[in-house]
């Protein structure tokens, strides 16, 4: 298992280096546009050249990347071109907001997907059709439309929840819970639509296998057959889907946070992209890669525990 984890860590490190390098190379194509955005489109060539030199954008791209990578290894992600704020603490603060949405949504997605998928696979009939209808609705209805409908109903008409804004959990837990409720519902519905279908399909496959019939003929209880044996074997693909859900929710934060005016990772990423704030964009890429790598590594470890054969890959 130790060698398995080490291989995954090395793969994650290589992936992080490749993504940051590609991001840096792509951003280098817009260095002049960034400078003109800072100075204004009417700036003369001398001012543009002076600012380009001041920011270090006139040096060879690979030299700039090497310097940035060296600073990164020392824990320094630089400062925002526009606000002069340190990138590392700024991204961490906003990432905390995003995780306060994603973590509850993922937990709800996991619980509801398992319950709905197992329920549909074991009951069949009308129950199965209802579960498939719920998944279909989650697929068909766009998240943005669902968010707008929930805001109109829960925030505007019923005045039960705030339409926008965010309260830190340690400042006021009750207000924090109210501020994230609608975004979490939107993320959860989209997640359950995908994951519940995966759990249902895998459970149906497992319940048709010979070992399940053997266990039942030996008098093993139905609950033990379903949860101790069939679900454990079906859990490995579901976990992979779970990790993909995290990545999708992280991407979905770009829309959700801007709809609900939440100061999170996605909102910060959109602002930095519109402004061309290269240090911030690179910092966001680093944290995003590290976070996704950590989730994938955790998923691989759990899969390796559930299915020892997976460790050989």
N, C-alpha and C positions, 0 to 999 in steps of 0.2 A: 504493500500500500504506500509506503514511503517513497519508493521509486516512481510509482504511479503519480503521486502528488507532485514530485519534483519535475516530472516530464510536463505536467500541466502548467506548472509555474513558469518553466522555461518557454513553453509555447505562448503563454500570456505575455511574457516579457518581449518576445520577438514581435508579437502582434502589436503591442503598444508602441514599439520603436517604429514599425512600418507605418502605422496609422499617423503618428505624429510627423514622420518624415513626409508622407504624402500630403498631409494637411499643410505643412510648412511650404512645400513646393507649390501647391495650388495657391496659397495665399500670396506667395512671392509675385505672382502675376498681377496682383492688384496693389502693389506697394505705392505706385504713383497715384492711383485713385484714392487711396487712404490719405495720402498727404494732401491732396487737393480737397478732400472732404474736411480735413482739419483746418486748412487755411482758407477755404472758400474757393469756388470755381473761378473767381476773378483774379486769383493770385497770379503774379508774374512768374516766369521761369526761374529767376534768381531766388525768389523766396521758396519755391518748390524744391530747388536743388539744395538750398541751405537746410530746410527741414528734413529732407531725405537723408542728408549727411548726419544731421543731429540724431535722428532715430536709428542710424546705422544701416539703412536700407540700401545704401550705395555699395556695400561690400558684397562679395560673392555669396550666393545663397547658401551653399554648403558650409561656408565659414560661419554665417549667421546661425545656421542650425546647430553647428557644433558648439558655439558659444551658449546658445539657448539650452542645449542639452546638458552642458556642463553646469549651468546655473540650476537647472532642474534637479540634478543629482545632489546639489547642495540645499535643496528645498526652496529655491527661489524661482518663482514663476514670472517675475517681473511685475510691472505696474501698468495699469490701464493708461492708454494714450490720452484718454479724455478726462479722466477723473484723478489720475495719479494714485489711485487706490491700489494696494497690493492685491494681486490677482488671486493668490492662494486663499487667504482668509475670506475674500469676497465670494469666491466660488463655493467654498465650504458652507458659508452662511446660507446661500441660496440653495445649495444641494440639500441642506437640512429641511428646507421648506418642501422641496419636491419629494424627499423620502417620507415626509410626514403624510403625504398623499398616497404614494405608491405602496408603502408597507401595509397600511390598513386595507387598501384595495386588493393587494396580493393575498393577504390572509383571508379576506372575504371570498375572493375568487377561488382559492384553494378549497375552502370548506364547502361553499355552495356547489362547486363543480363536482367534488367527490360525492356529495349527497345526491345531487341531481343525476349524475352519470351512473352511479351504482343503483340508485332507485329505478332509473329507466331500464338498465340492463337486466335487473333481477325481476322486475314486475312485468315489463312488456305491455302490450295492449295499449289501452288508453293512456296509461301513465307514460309509456315510451313516446307516444305521439305528442303528449303535452310537453315533455322535455325537449323533443325535437323542435316544437313550435317556439319554445322559449329561446332556444339557440338560434333559430332562424330569424327571430325578431332582433336579437342582438347583432346578427350579421348584417341585416338589411338596413336597420335604422342607423344613419350616420351619427357618430358621437357628438358632433357639433349641433345637429338638430336636436338630439336628446338633451343636451345641455341647455339649449334655449328653452325647450318645453319645460324642463324642470325648474328653471329660473322663473318663467312666467307663472307656473302653477304654485310652486312652494315659496318663492320669494315675493313675487308681485301680488298674486291674488290672495294667497293664504297668509302671507307675511310670517311664515314659520322660520325661515332661514335667510341669512344675508345673501344678496345677489353677488356681491363682490367683496374683496378685501380678505385679509389674513391676520389672525391673532396668534402669536407664538404660544406653544402649549404651556410653557413654564410661567407665562405672564397671566394667563387665564384659561385653564383647561376647558371649561365649559364653552367659552367663546371660541376657542380653537376648534373644538369638535363641531360647533355650528358652522364655522367658516369652511371646513373641509368636507362637510357632508355631501353636498351636491357634486363636487368634483369626484369624490370617492365613488359615489353611486354610478356616475358616468363611466369611470374606468372599470368598475367591477362588472357592470353589465356587458361591456365589450369583452372582458376577459372570460367571463363565464360562458359566453356564446361559443368561444373557441375551445376552451379547456374541457367543458362538460361533454362536448361531442367526442373529444379524444378519450376521456375516461369511459364513456359509454361504449365506444367501439372496442376498446381494449378489454373491457370487462366481458362483453359478449363473446369475444374470441376466447378468453380464458375459461369462461363457464362452459364452453363447448368441448374443452379438452378432456382427454381420457382420465387424467388424474383426478379431476373434479368428480366424475362419475364414480371412480373407485372410492374416493373419500366418502361420498354419500352412501354407497352400498355398505360401507363399514360402520355406518351409524354416526359419523361425525356431524355435529350440529351445523345447520345451514349458515348461521352467523359465522362460525369458525371457518367454514369452507369459503365463504365470500370474503371476509376481511383478513383472515390469517394467511390464506393461501392464494386465492384468485387475485385479490386486490394487490397483494405484495408483488406478484408477478406482473401485474398491469401497471404498477406504479412507476416503473422506470421510464417508459415513454411519456407518461403524464408529467414526470418531473422535467423532462426535456422541454415539453410544452410550457411548463411553469416558468422555466428560465427565459424562454422566448417571450412570454407574457411580460416579464420584467423589462426586457429591452423595448417591447412595444409601448409599454406604459411610460417609459422614460422618453421615448419619442413623442408619445401623445401629450406629454406635459407641455410641449411647445405650444400646442393649441389650447389645452385646458387652462393653463396658467394665464394666457393672454385673454381668454374669454372672461375669466373670473378675477382678473387683476391681481394675481398672486405673485409675490416677489421671489419666484423660484428659479431653478436651473433653466427651464425652457424659456421663461420670460427674459432672463439674462442673456441666453444664447441668441434670441431674436434681436435684442437691442444691440449686442456686440456685432452681429452680422450686418445689421443695417448701417452701423457706424463704421464698420471696418476696423474694429478694435482688435488688432492682431494678437497682442499678448493675452487678452481675455479669451479669444477664440481658441488659442492653443491650450490655455489652462483648462477650459471646458472640455476640450478633446482629451486631455490627460486624465482628468477625473472621470470622464465618461468611460474611457477604455479600462481604467483600473476597476471601476465599479462593475462593469459588464464581465470583466475577467474574473473578479471575485465571485460573482453570482454563478458563472459557468463552472468555476472550480468547485464551488460548494455542491453544485448539481452533480458534477462528475464524481465527487467523493461519495455522495449519498448513493448514486447509481452503482458505484463500485462496491459499496456495502450491501446493497440489495441484490446485485447481480455480479458476483466475482468474475464472470467471464468478460465483463466490460473492461476490467483492468488491463487486459492484454492489448487493448487498442491504443 
